[in-house]
Amino acid sequence: MTFSKKLHKLINELHLSQSQVAKLTGLSPSAISLYLSGDREPYSDLKKEIAIALGMNENYFLEIVPELAIQNNSVFNVPVCLAAKLMQKNPVWIRKGLQDGRFPWGYAVHTGKWNYWISSKKFQEYTGIVIPVNEVEQEG
């Protein structure tokens, strides 16, 4: 589940408005709006702070449901943002590594703009990180 969807779910469960969430977290209402729309996603440390401010476990937004992992060795493109999230790295770091040919699990091609391919199978083999289906469907 994406950060945006988890935040929506939590706000609904707590019966809070966006402005109340902004006050509780110390963030601007526009930042909360961007997070809810999915246009922006905070870094891991800020996700922890938001979770704590809303009375949740600090890893609430970082937890991934393992039972929905990819099975049957299906190969698909892993979105850069998801790979970054799973590796707890900045997406820029992933893109730069792909552009420089540093990662054996993907590549980048420049045809007017950069295009990225991250092999789900190779990513899991090299990193040991399981890719959850629910994250792929929503990030893709």
Contact map, one row per residue, 1 for C-alpha under 8 A:
11101100000000000000000000000000000000000000000000000000000000010000000000000000000000000000000000000000000000000000000000000000000001100100
11111100000000000000000000000000000000000000000000000000000000000000000000000000000000000000000000000000000000000000000000000000000000100110
11111110000000000000000000000000001001001000000000000000000010000000000000000000000000000000000000000000000000000000000000000000000000000000
01111111000000000000000000000000001111001000000000000000000000000000000000000000000000000000000000000000000000000000000000000000000000000000
11111111100000000000000000000000000100000000000000000000000000000000000000000000000000000000000000000000000000000000000000000000000000000000
11111111110000000000000000000000000000000000000000000000000010000000000000000000000000000000000000000000000000000000000000000000000000000000
00111111111000000000000000000000000100000000000000000000000010000000000000000000000000000000000000000000000000000000000000000000000000000000
00011111111100000000000000000000000100000000000000000000000000000000000000000000000000000000000000000000000000000000000000000000000000000000
00001111111110000000000000000000000000000000000000000000000000000000000000000000000000000000000000000000000000000000000000000000000000000000
00000111111111000000000000000000000000000000000000000000000000000000000000000000000000000000000000000000000000000000000000000000000000000000
00000011111111111100100000000000000000000000000000000000000000000000000000000000000000000000000000000000000000000000000000000000000000000000
00000001111111110000000000000000000000000000000000000000000000000000000000000000000000000000000000000000000000000000000000000000000000000000
00000000111111100000000000000000000000000000000000000000000000000000000000000000000000000000000000000000000000000000000000000000000000000000
00000000011111110000000000000000000000000000000000000000000000000000000000000000000000000000000000000000000000000000000000000000000000000000
00000000001111111000000000000000000000000000000000000000000000000000000000000000000000000000000000000000000000000000000000000000000000000000
00000000001101111101100000000000000000000000000000000000000000000000000000000000000000000000000000000000000000000000000000000000000000000000
00000000001000111111100000000000000000000000000000000000000000000000000000000000000000000000000000000000000000000000000000000000000000000000
00000000001000011111110000001001100000000000000000000000000000000000000000000000000000000000000000000000000000000000000000000000000000000000
00000000000000001111111000001000000000000000000000000000000000000000000000000000000000000000000000000000000000000000000000000000000000000000
00000000000000011111111100000000000000000000000000000000000000000000000000000000000000000000000000000000000000000000000000000000000000000000
00000000001000011111111110000001000000000000000000000100000000000000000000000000000000000000000000000000000000000000000000000000000000000000
00000000000000000111111111111001000000000000000000000000000000000000000000000000000000000000000000000000000000000000000000000000000000000000
00000000000000000011111111110000000000000000000000000000000000000000000000000000000000000000000000000000000000000000000000000000000000000000
00000000000000000001111111000000000000000000000000001100000000000000000000000000000000000000000000000000000000000000000000000000000000000000
00000000000000000000111111100000000000000000000011001100000000000000000000000000000000000000000000000000000000000000000000000000000000000000
00000000000000000000011111110000000000000000000000000000000000000000000000000000000000000000000000000000000000000000000000000000000000000000
00000000000000000000011011111011000000000000000000000000000000000000000000000000000000000000000000000000000000000000000000000000000000000000
00000000000000000000011001111111000000000000000000000000000000000000000000000000000000000000000000000000000000000000000000000000000000000000
00000000000000000110010000111111100000000000000000000000000000000000000000000000000000000000000000000000000000000000000000000000000000000000
00000000000000000000000000011111110000000000000000000000000000000000000000000000000000000000000000000000000000000000000000000000000000000000
00000000000000000000000000111111111000000000000000000000000000000000000000000000000000000000000000000000000000000000000000000000000000000000
00000000000000000100110000111111111100000000000000000000000000000000000000000000000000000000000000000000000000000000000000000000000000000000
00000000000000000100000000001111111110000000000000000000000000000000000000000000000000000000000000000000000000000000000000000000000000000000
00000000000000000000000000000111111111111000000000000000000000000000000000000000000000000000000000000000000000000000000000000000000000000000
00110000000000000000000000000011111111111100000000000000000000000000000000000000000000000000000000000000000000000000000000000000000000000000
00011011000000000000000000000001111111100000000000000000000000000000000000000000000000000000000000000000000000000000000000000000000000000000
00010000000000000000000000000000111111110000000000000000000000000000000000000000000000000000000000000000000000000000000000000000000000000000
00110000000000000000000000000000011111111000000000000000000000000000000000000000000000000000000000000000000000000000000000000000000000000000
00000000000000000000000000000000011111111000000000000000000000000000000000000000000000000000000000000000000000000000000000000000000000000000
00000000000000000000000000000000011011111100000000000000000000000000000000000000000000000000000000000000000000000000000000000000000000000000
00110000000000000000000000000000011001111110000000000000000000000000000000000000000000000000000000000000000000000000000000000000000000000000
00000000000000000000000000000000001000011111111000000000000000000000000000000000000000000000000000000000000000000000000000000000000000000000
00000000000000000000000000000000000000001111111000000000000000000000000000000000000000000000000000000000000000000000000000000000000000000000
00000000000000000000000000000000000000000111111100000000000001000000000000000000000000010000000000000000000000000000000000000000000000000000
00000000000000000000000000000000000000000111111110000000000000000000000000000000000000000000000000000000000000000000000000000000000000000000
00000000000000000000000000000000000000000111111111000000000000000000000000000000000000000000000000000000000000000000000000000000000000000000
00000000000000000000000000000000000000000111111111100000011011000000000000000000000000000000000000000000000000000000000000000000000000000000
00000000000000000000000000000000000000000001111111110000111111000000000000000000000000000000000000000000000000000000000000000000000000000000
00000000000000000000000010000000000000000000111111111000010000000000000000000000000000000000000000000000000000000000000000000000000000000000
00000000000000000000000010000000000000000000011111111100000000000000000000000000000000000000000000000000000000000000000000000000000000000000
00000000000000000000000000000000000000000000001111111111111110000000000000000000000000000000000000000000000000000000000000000000000000000000
00000000000000000000000000000000000000000000000111111111110000000000000000000000000000000000000000000000000000000000000000000000000000000000
00000000000000000000000110000000000000000000000011111111000000000000000000000000000000000000000000000000000000000000000000000000000000000000
00000000000000000000100110000000000000000000000001111111000000000000000000000000000000000000000000000000000000000000000000000000000000000000
00000000000000000000000000000000000000000000000000111111100000000000000000000000000000000000000000000000000000000000000000000000000000000000
00000000000000000000000000000000000000000000000000111111110100000000000000000000000000000000000000000000000000000000000000000000000000000000
00000000000000000000000000000000000000000000000100110011111100000000000000000000000000000000000000000000000000000000000000000000000000000000
00000000000000000000000000000000000000000000001110110001111110000000000000000000000000000000000000000000000000000000000000000000000000000000
00000000000000000000000000000000000000000000001100100000111111100000000000000000000000000000000000000000000000000000000000000000000000000000
00000000000000000000000000000000000000000000000100100001111111100000000000000000000000000000000000000000000000000000000000000000000000000000
00100110000000000000000000000000000000000000001100100000011111100000000000000000000000000000000000000000000000000000000000000000000000000000
00000000000000000000000000000000000000000001001100000000001111110000000000000000000000000000000000000000000000000000000000000000000000000000
00000000000000000000000000000000000000000000000000000000001111111000000000000000000000000000000000000000000000000000000000000000000000000000
10000000000000000000000000000000000000000000000000000000000001111100000000000000000000000000000000000000000000000000000000000000000100000000
00000000000000000000000000000000000000000000000000000000000000111111100000000000000000000000000000000000000000000000000000000000000100000000
00000000000000000000000000000000000000000000000000000000000000011111100000000000000000000000000000000000000000000000000000000000010100000000
00000000000000000000000000000000000000000000000000000000000000001111100000000000000000000000000000000000000000000000000000000000000100000000
00000000000000000000000000000000000000000000000000000000000000001111110000000000000000000000000000000000000000000000000000000000000111000000
00000000000000000000000000000000000000000000000000000000000000001111111000000000000000000000000000000000000000000000000000000000011110000000
00000000000000000000000000000000000000000000000000000000000000000001111111000000000000000000000000000000000000000000000000000000011110000000
00000000000000000000000000000000000000000000000000000000000000000000111111000000000000000000000000000000000000000000000000000000000000000000
00000000000000000000000000000000000000000000000000000000000000000000011111000000000000000000000000000000000000000000000000000000000000000000
00000000000000000000000000000000000000000000000000000000000000000000011111100000000000000000000000000000000000000000000010000000000000000000
00000000000000000000000000000000000000000000000000000000000000000000011111110000000000000000000000000000000000000000000110000000000000000000
00000000000000000000000000000000000000000000000000000000000000000000000011111000000000000000000000000000000000000000001110000000000000000000
00000000000000000000000000000000000000000000000000000000000000000000000001111100000000000000000000000000000000000000011110000000000000000000
00000000000000000000000000000000000000000000000000000000000000000000000000111110000000000000000000000000000000000000111100000000000000000000
00000000000000000000000000000000000000000000000000000000000000000000000000011111011000000000000000000000000000000000111100000000000000010001
00000000000000000000000000000000000000000000000000000000000000000000000000001111111000000000000000000000000000000000110000000000000000010011
00000000000000000000000000000000000000000000000000000000000000000000000000000111111100000010011000000000000000000001010000000000000000000000
00000000000000000000000000000000000000000000000000000000000000000000000000000011111110000010000000000000000000000000000000000000000000000010
00000000000000000000000000000000000000000000000000000000000000000000000000000111111111000000000000000000000000000000000000000000000000110010
00000000000000000000000000000000000000000000000000000000000000000000000000000111111111100010010000000000000000000000000000000000000000000000
00000000000000000000000000000000000000000000000000000000000000000000000000000001111111111110110000000000000000000000000000000000000000000000
00000000000000000000000000000000000000000000000000000000000000000000000000000000111111111110000000000000000000000000000000000000000000000000
00000000000000000000000000000000000000000000000000000000000000000000000000000000011111111000000000000000000000000000000000000000101000000000
00000000000000000000000000000000000000000000000000000000000000000000000000000000001111111000000000000000000000000000000000000000100000000000
00000000000000000000000000000000000000000001000000000000000000000000000000000000000111111100000000000000000000000000000000000000000000000000
00000000000000000000000000000000000000000000000000000000000000000000000000000000000111111110110000000000000000000000000000000000000000000000
00000000000000000000000000000000000000000000000000000000000000000000000000000000000110011111110000000000000000000000000000000000000000000000
00000000000000000000000000000000000000000000000000000000000000000000000000000001101110001111111000000000000000000000000000000000000000000000
00000000000000000000000000000000000000000000000000000000000000000000000000000000000000000111111100000000000000000000000000000000000000000000
00000000000000000000000000000000000000000000000000000000000000000000000000000000000100001111111110000000000000000000000000000000000000000000
00000000000000000000000000000000000000000000000000000000000000000000000000000001001100001111111111000000000000000000000000000000000000000000
00000000000000000000000000000000000000000000000000000000000000000000000000000001000000000011111111100000000100000001000000000000000000000000
00000000000000000000000000000000000000000000000000000000000000000000000000000000000000000001111111110000000000000000000000000000000000000000
00000000000000000000000000000000000000000000000000000000000000000000000000000000000000000000111111111110000000000000000000000000000000000000
00000000000000000000000000000000000000000000000000000000000000000000000000000000000000000000011111111110011100000001000000000000000000000000
00000000000000000000000000000000000000000000000000000000000000000000000000000000000000000000001111111100001110000000000000000000000000000000
00000000000000000000000000000000000000000000000000000000000000000000000000000000000000000000000111111100000000000000000000000000000000000000
00000000000000000000000000000000000000000000000000000000000000000000000000000000000000000000000011111111001100000000000000000000000000000000
00000000000000000000000000000000000000000000000000000000000000000000000000000000000000000000000011111111000000000000000000000000000000000000
00000000000000000000000000000000000000000000000000000000000000000000000000000000000000000000000011001111111000000000000000000000000000000000
00000000000000000000000000000000000000000000000000000000000000000000000000000000000000000000000000001111111000000000000001000100000000000000
00000000000000000000000000000000000000000000000000000000000000000000000000000000000000000000000000000011111000000000011101100100000000000000
00000000000000000000000000000000000000000000000000000000000000000000000000000000000000000000000001000011111100000001111001100000000000000000
00000000000000000000000000000000000000000000000000000000000000000000000000000000000000000000000001101011111110000001110000000000000000000000
00000000000000000000000000000000000000000000000000000000000000000000000000000000000000000000001001101000011111000111100000000000000000000000
00000000000000000000000000000000000000000000000000000000000000000000000000000000000000000000000000100000001111100111000000000000000000000000
00000000000000000000000000000000000000000000000000000000000000000000000000000000000000000000000000000000000111111110000000000000000000000000
00000000000000000000000000000000000000000000000000000000000000000000000000000000000000000000000000000000000011111110000000000000000000000000
00000000000000000000000000000000000000000000000000000000000000000000000000000000000000000000000000000000000001111100000000000000000000000000
00000000000000000000000000000000000000000000000000000000000000000000000000000000000000000000000000000000000001111110000000000000000000000000
00000000000000000000000000000000000000000000000000000000000000000000000000000000000000000000000000000000000111111111000000000000000000000000
00000000000000000000000000000000000000000000000000000000000000000000000000000000000000000000000000000000000111101111100000000000000000000000
00000000000000000000000000000000000000000000000000000000000000000000000000000001000000000000001001000000011110000111110000000000000000000000
00000000000000000000000000000000000000000000000000000000000000000000000000001110000000000000000000000000011100000011111000000000000000000000
00000000000000000000000000000000000000000000000000000000000000000000000000011111000000000000000000000000111000000001111101100000000000000000
00000000000000000000000000000000000000000000000000000000000000000000000000111100000000000000000000000000110000000000111111100000000000000000
00000000000000000000000000000000000000000000000000000000000000000000000001111100000000000000000000000000100000000000011111110000001000000000
00000000000000000000000000000000000000000000000000000000000000000000000011110000000000000000000000000000000000000000001111111000000000000000
00000000000000000000000000000000000000000000000000000000000000000000000000000000000000000000000000000001110000000000011111111100000000000000
00000000000000000000000000000000000000000000000000000000000000000000000000000000000000000000000000000000110000000000011111111111100000000000
00000000000000000000000000000000000000000000000000000000000000000000000000000000000000000000000000000000000000000000000111111111111000000000
00000000000000000000000000000000000000000000000000000000000000000000000000000000000000000000000000000000000000000000000011111111100000000000
00000000000000000000000000000000000000000000000000000000000000000000000000000000000000000000000000000001100000000000000001111111000000000000
00000000000000000000000000000000000000000000000000000000000000000000000000000000000000000000000000000000000000000000000000111111100000000000
00000000000000000000000000000000000000000000000000000000000000000000000000000000000000000000000000000000000000000000000000111111110000000000
00000000000000000000000000000000000000000000000000000000000000000000000000000000000001100000000000000000000000000000000000111011111000000000
00000000000000000000000000000000000000000000000000000000000000000100110000000000000000000000000000000000000000000000000000010001111100000000
00000000000000000000000000000000000000000000000000000000000000000000110000000000000001000000000000000000000000000000000100010000111110110000
00000000000000000000000000000000000000000000000000000000000000011111110000000000000000000000000000000000000000000000000000000000011111110000
00000000000000000000000000000000000000000000000000000000000000000001110000000000000000000000000000000000000000000000000000000000001111111000
10000000000000000000000000000000000000000000000000000000000000000001000000000000000000000000000000000000000000000000000000000000000111111100
11000000000000000000000000000000000000000000000000000000000000000000000000000000010000000000000000000000000000000000000000000000001111111110
00000000000000000000000000000000000000000000000000000000000000000000000000000110010000000000000000000000000000000000000000000000001111111111
00000000000000000000000000000000000000000000000000000000000000000000000000000000000000000000000000000000000000000000000000000000000011111111
11000000000000000000000000000000000000000000000000000000000000000000000000000000000000000000000000000000000000000000000000000000000001111111
01000000000000000000000000000000000000000000000000000000000000000000000000000010110000000000000000000000000000000000000000000000000000111111
00000000000000000000000000000000000000000000000000000000000000000000000000000110000000000000000000000000000000000000000000000000000000011111
